[in-house]
Amino acid sequence: MKKMISAIVQNQVFQHLLFWTLAGFIIFRITAYNAELTLTDFYYTLLFLIPASWVVYWNIALIERLLPKHQYWKLLLTILLVLVTGVGWYYLIMNYLVDSIFPGYYFISYYQPGTILVFLSGFWLLSTLLNLSKGWFREQEQKQQIQLLEKQKTQAELDALKAQLDPHFLFNNLNSLYSLALEKDPKTPEAILKLSENLRYVLYEGGAPEVELKQDLQHLLNYFQLQKWRFGEEMQLDLDIQVGENSCQIAPLLLLTLVENSFKHVGRNRSGQYAIKGKIRLQEEKLSFSLQNTINQPVEVVKPHTNSGIGLVNLQKRLEILYPERYYFNTLSTSDEFIAKLELRLKL
């Protein structure tokens, strides 16, 4: 029912009929010759609306044609010409054409040209306001549709990026579990439990726009613990987290991407050590995350790291979508280490 009413209201034929019905009623009341309304007054109103419609529809056509081109002076001069010709139409109808339109009726043009010009100017002003307001509402509707399409496009991009991330995450975790199972490590049941918790987080919380920072960090700690069990004493792992009691929100799985990248590319440094060290700090709404891992690819000079592969490219795209102008992300390779730094302005 609401859709049907809305369709009727938005119908142009209905809008024009409503406009001329209201305009005719007002003119009918204003131009009545006597207090008692007669059929002659009704006919007079119909005749009056002819030059009024001339002004209204020419005005609409000129606005749609000249206003978008910013031809304001041409528009103004043409409108003045239309108003003057409208006055001419009124006197032509009342003095010469009325006998052929309504034979047997006698009309006189008892309004002066200045008064008729005022009447027609009222029609011009009203039609201008209605046309401009209609254009404004149409523009706002188009903007809303564009915003909706952009939002849908952005969500589709995020879904695609998450679809890339989830199998990557699962692959890394299963590798850790496989290593423990091969060695028949007694920590395997606990590792399976932590993997289960991580999978639950990815499937449920990971699909939300934002989660509590503490939830995401707990997921990160679980992942770190699985990797510790996988590598054992062979690798030095350290994750220092100090975020206090603030209940900030963060997009899920962002930090995990950096951690996964470190484990994927970690190597022995010149001292023969494997090491990954991370530091997370939260000050008010600013989250700082620095992560460094040893590498076994000697580089003679310090140079920026090129983001290649799914992980960091994925992260960069998600940051651009989720935190535009609210993040800093940089990576750097030295002769011994790969360093990544991420800063985010979160919401409480």
C-alpha positions in Angstrom: 0.0 0.0 0.0 2.8 2.4 0.9 4.6 1.6 -2.3 1.5 2.2 -4.3 0.9 5.6 -2.6 4.6 6.5 -3.1 4.4 5.6 -6.8 1.3 7.8 -7.2 2.8 10.7 -5.4 6.0 10.5 -7.5 4.0 10.2 -10.8 4.6 13.3 -12.9 1.0 13.3 -14.3 -0.4 13.3 -10.8 2.0 16.1 -9.7 1.0 18.3 -12.6 -2.8 17.6 -12.0 -2.4 18.4 -8.3 -0.5 21.6 -9.1 -3.1 22.9 -11.6 -6.0 21.9 -9.3 -4.6 23.9 -6.4 -3.6 26.8 -8.7 -7.0 26.9 -10.3 -8.8 26.9 -7.0 -6.7 29.8 -5.8 -7.3 31.8 -9.0 -11.0 30.9 -8.9 -11.3 32.4 -5.4 -9.2 35.5 -6.2 -10.7 36.4 -9.6 -14.4 35.8 -8.7 -16.3 38.9 -9.7 -19.0 38.5 -7.1 -19.1 37.0 -3.6 -21.4 34.3 -5.0 -19.4 32.0 -7.3 -20.8 31.3 -10.7 -20.1 29.1 -13.8 -18.7 32.2 -15.5 -16.1 32.5 -12.8 -15.1 28.9 -13.4 -14.7 29.5 -17.1 -12.7 32.7 -16.4 -10.4 30.7 -14.3 -9.8 28.1 -17.1 -9.0 31.0 -19.5 -6.6 32.5 -17.0 -4.7 29.3 -16.6 -3.8 29.3 -20.3 -1.2 32.1 -20.1 -0.2 30.7 -16.6 0.6 27.3 -18.2 2.5 29.1 -21.0 4.8 30.7 -18.3 5.1 27.5 -16.2 6.1 25.1 -18.9 8.4 27.5 -20.7 10.0 28.2 -17.4 10.6 24.5 -16.7 12.0 23.9 -20.2 14.4 26.9 -19.9 15.6 25.9 -16.5 16.4 22.4 -17.5 18.1 23.6 -20.7 20.0 26.7 -19.6 20.6 26.4 -15.9 23.0 23.3 -16.1 25.0 25.3 -18.7 25.2 28.3 -16.3 23.7 30.6 -18.9 22.1 32.8 -16.3 21.7 36.0 -18.2 20.2 34.2 -21.2 17.8 32.4 -18.8 16.8 35.7 -17.1 16.1 37.5 -20.4 14.2 34.6 -21.9 12.0 34.4 -18.7 11.2 38.1 -19.0 10.2 37.6 -22.6 8.0 34.6 -21.6 6.3 36.7 -18.9 5.6 39.6 -21.3 4.2 37.2 -23.9 2.1 35.6 -21.1 0.5 39.0 -20.5 -0.1 39.3 -24.2 -1.7 35.8 -24.3 -4.1 36.9 -21.5 -5.3 40.0 -23.4 -5.5 38.1 -26.7 -7.7 35.4 -25.1 -9.9 37.7 -23.2 -10.5 40.2 -26.0 -10.4 38.2 -29.2 -10.4 34.4 -28.7 -13.0 34.0 -25.9 -16.0 34.2 -28.2 -14.8 31.2 -30.1 -13.8 29.3 -27.0 -17.0 29.9 -25.0 -19.6 31.2 -27.4 -22.5 33.0 -25.6 -20.3 34.1 -22.7 -19.1 37.6 -22.2 -15.8 38.3 -20.5 -13.8 41.5 -19.9 -10.2 41.8 -19.1 -10.7 43.9 -16.0 -7.1 43.4 -14.7 -4.4 45.8 -15.6 -1.2 44.5 -17.3 0.8 45.1 -14.2 -1.5 43.0 -12.1 -1.5 40.2 -14.7 2.3 40.4 -14.7 2.3 40.0 -10.9 0.0 36.9 -11.1 2.1 35.3 -13.8 5.3 36.1 -11.9 3.8 34.2 -9.0 3.4 31.2 -11.2 6.9 31.6 -12.5 8.3 31.8 -8.9 6.3 28.8 -7.7 7.2 26.6 -10.7 10.9 27.6 -10.3 11.0 26.7 -6.6 9.2 23.4 -7.2 11.5 22.5 -10.2 14.7 23.3 -8.3 13.5 21.5 -5.1 12.6 18.5 -7.2 16.0 18.6 -8.8 17.6 18.8 -5.4 15.7 15.8 -4.1 16.6 13.9 -7.3 20.3 14.7 -6.8 20.2 13.6 -3.1 18.6 10.3 -4.1 21.3 9.8 -6.8 24.0 10.5 -4.2 22.4 8.0 -1.8 22.3 5.4 -4.5 26.0 6.1 -5.4 26.9 5.8 -1.7 25.0 2.6 -1.4 26.8 1.2 -4.5 30.2 2.3 -3.2 29.4 0.7 0.2 28.4 -2.5 -1.5 31.5 -2.4 -3.7 33.7 -1.8 -0.6 32.0 -4.7 1.3 32.5 -6.9 -1.7 36.2 -6.0 -1.8 36.6 -6.7 2.0 34.8 -10.0 1.6 37.2 -11.0 -1.2 40.2 -10.0 0.9 39.0 -12.0 3.9 38.4 -14.9 1.6 42.1 -14.7 0.7 43.1 -14.3 4.3 41.1 -17.2 5.9 42.7 -20.1 3.9 46.1 -18.5 4.4 45.5 -18.4 8.2 44.2 -22.0 8.2 47.2 -23.3 6.2 49.7 -21.7 8.7 47.9 -23.1 11.7 47.6 -26.6 10.3 51.4 -26.5 9.6 52.0 -25.8 13.2 49.7 -28.6 14.3 51.2 -31.1 11.8 54.7 -30.4 13.2 53.5 -31.2 16.7 51.7 -34.3 15.6 54.8 -35.6 13.8 56.9 -35.3 17.0 54.0 -36.8 19.1 54.3 -33.8 21.3 52.1 -33.9 24.4 51.1 -30.4 23.8 49.2 -31.5 20.6 45.7 -31.7 22.3 46.1 -28.1 23.7 47.3 -27.0 20.3 44.2 -28.4 18.7 42.1 -26.6 21.3 43.8 -23.3 20.5 43.4 -23.9 16.8 39.7 -24.5 17.4 39.4 -21.2 19.3 41.2 -19.4 16.4 38.9 -21.0 13.8 35.9 -20.0 15.8 37.2 -16.4 16.0 37.8 -16.3 12.2 34.3 -17.8 11.4 32.2 -15.7 13.8 34.0 -12.6 15.1 36.2 -12.4 12.0 33.1 -11.5 9.9 32.1 -8.5 12.0 33.1 -5.0 11.0 34.9 -4.4 14.3 35.7 -6.4 17.4 37.1 -5.5 20.8 40.8 -5.0 20.7 41.3 -7.5 23.5 39.5 -10.2 21.5 41.8 -9.7 18.6 44.9 -9.7 20.7 43.9 -12.9 22.4 43.5 -14.5 18.9 47.0 -13.2 18.2 48.5 -14.7 21.3 46.9 -18.0 20.5 48.6 -17.9 17.1 51.9 -17.0 18.6 51.7 -19.9 21.1 51.0 -22.4 18.3 54.1 -21.2 16.5 56.2 -21.4 19.6 55.2 -25.0 20.0 55.9 -25.6 16.3 59.4 -24.1 16.3 60.4 -24.9 19.9 63.9 -23.7 21.0 65.0 -23.2 17.4 63.3 -19.7 17.3 63.2 -16.8 19.7 59.7 -15.5 20.0 58.6 -12.5 22.0 55.3 -10.5 21.9 55.1 -7.6 24.3 51.5 -6.3 24.7 50.6 -3.3 26.8 47.1 -1.9 26.1 45.7 -1.2 29.5 42.0 -1.4 30.2 40.7 0.6 27.2 37.8 -1.0 25.3 38.8 0.1 21.8 37.4 -1.5 18.7 39.4 -2.7 15.7 38.8 -4.5 12.4 39.5 -8.2 13.0 42.5 -10.0 11.6 44.5 -6.9 10.6 47.3 -7.5 13.0 47.4 -11.2 12.3 48.4 -10.5 8.7 51.7 -8.9 9.8 52.4 -11.8 12.2 51.8 -14.4 9.5 54.1 -12.5 7.1 56.9 -12.6 9.7 56.6 -16.3 10.2 56.5 -16.9 6.5 59.7 -15.0 5.8 61.7 -15.5 8.9 65.2 -16.7 8.4 68.6 -17.1 10.1 70.5 -13.8 10.5 74.3 -13.5 10.4 74.5 -14.9 13.9 72.6 -18.0 12.9 69.5 -17.1 14.9 65.8 -17.2 14.1 63.8 -14.5 16.0 60.5 -12.7 15.8 59.8 -9.8 18.2 56.6 -7.8 18.4 55.5 -4.8 20.5 52.0 -3.5 20.8 51.1 -0.3 22.7 47.9 1.7 23.1 47.8 5.3 24.1 44.3 6.8 24.2 43.0 5.8 20.7 46.3 5.3 19.0 47.5 1.7 18.5 51.1 1.1 17.7 52.4 -2.3 16.5 56.0 -2.9 15.6 57.2 -6.3 14.4 60.6 -7.5 13.3 61.9 -10.8 12.2 65.4 -12.0 11.2 66.1 -12.7 7.6 68.7 -14.7 5.7 68.9 -12.6 2.6 71.8 -10.2 3.1 71.2 -6.6 1.8 74.1 -4.3 1.5 72.0 -1.1 1.9 68.9 -0.2 3.9 66.0 0.0 1.5 62.2 -0.1 1.7 60.6 -3.5 1.5 58.4 -4.2 -1.6 55.0 -5.6 -0.6 54.6 -8.8 -2.5 52.4 -11.7 -2.1 48.9 -12.0 -0.6 49.7 -11.0 3.0 51.0 -7.4 2.9 49.1 -6.5 -0.2 46.0 -7.7 1.4 46.7 -5.7 4.5 47.4 -2.5 2.6 44.1 -2.7 0.7 42.1 -3.4 3.9 43.8 -0.4 5.6 42.9 1.9 2.7 39.2 0.8 2.9 38.8 0.6 6.6 41.0 3.3 8.0 41.4 6.0 5.3 43.7 8.8 6.6 43.7 7.1 10.0 46.7 4.8 9.6 50.4 4.7 9.0 52.1 1.6 7.6 55.7 1.1 6.6 58.1 -1.8 6.1 61.9 -1.8 6.0 64.6 -4.4 5.3 68.1 -4.2 6.7 71.0 -6.6 6.4 69.6 -8.7 9.3 66.0 -7.9 9.8 62.7 -7.1 8.3 60.7 -4.5 10.2 57.1 -3.6 9.9 55.3 -0.7 11.7 51.6 -0.1 11.9 49.8 2.8 13.6 46.0 3.0 13.8 43.6 5.6 15.3 40.9 3.5 16.8 37.5 4.3 18.3 36.6 3.8 21.9 
